[in-house]
């Protein structure tokens, strides 16, 4: 029997994958969404994941966030291996240590903006730090809209509520899956600016999947995937450098 190499147990990374594979289906319908991905994302960094359609970028995000189980390999949040956790343990980690921002906002229509922001903490039986909450509301420019319900808010305002909700529990990492996909360019730029400010001014960590080079240019770093493997990694991205890398992938 071949000995398995030990998995590192200490890291300064906020999230990381070690030799992760993810396989869907079987036989003739098998899809190798991730094929041995190893990557880490540093605390206090705004990172973007990009790649052609079907490259595995959303699958990687979902595995890192504990929303999907890996087929093999290891996923860590800080020093905790979430890929080895039970569903109950994962539920607590997602509630207490991870923030989520999705393309579809996922707000509760009967609750006000403020109630939606506080919902994760309310479900956990906790209350927001008043100073932190006020800082978040100021960061996302929602002070005059927090008592409105989602149907009284624009798409951009609803996504601001979603960003604030992701921030309120002071999560270790915020995972964002195409957060500007349903927004016009102006609203999208506002959301990306707020997320950038959350990292720069509030010390948050964000890992974002996007197909948009303009969105990726807000990040500190861009990781590129193709056919389930990492095939590029750039720091201090610009729109031009992102486009050039995407073209090299054939997208």
Buried (B, 14 or more C-beta within 10 A) or exposed (E): EEEEEEEEEEBEBBBBBBBBBBBEEEEEEEEBBBBBBEBBBBBBBBBBBBBBEBBBBBBBBBBBBBBBEBBEBBBBBBEBBBBEBEEEEBEEBBBBBBBBBBBEBEBEEEBBBBBBBBBBBEEEEBEBBEEBBEBBBEBBBBEEBBEBBBEEBEBBBBBBBBBBBBBBBBBBBBBBBBBBBBBEEEBBBBBBBBBBBBBEEBEBBBBBBBBBBBBBBBBBBBBBBBBBBBBBEBEEBEEEBBBEBBEEBEB
